[in-house]
Amino acid sequence: MRVAALAPDETPLPDFSFYALAGGDDAERAVVRANLSANLDDLFARSEQEARAGATIVTWSEAAALILAEDEPILAAELRKVLGE
């Protein structure tokens, strides 16, 4: 059985405060969302690559994928698509 364990790449997250984000306006949240989405896109692409290479289990490191709470349904839909459900 092939297992792949992935962590985010070394690209640092943008400099923002999660505390400030909690009260942030839509424009601030959009900037954060775009930066966090780039990390997710990379994790999904590498997960699919590992699956094509024969991995039957692909894991992400703890806290590898930060998202905004309102984006959880979007992430769940993407996971279902990747898993073929």
PyMOL commands that set and color helices and strands:
alter all, ss='L'
color gray80, all
select helices_A, chain A and resi 18-22+26-52+69-83
alter helices_A, ss='H'
color red, helices_A
select strands_A, chain A and resi 2-6+55-60
alter strands_A, ss='S'
color yellow, strands_A
deselect
rebuild
show_as cartoon
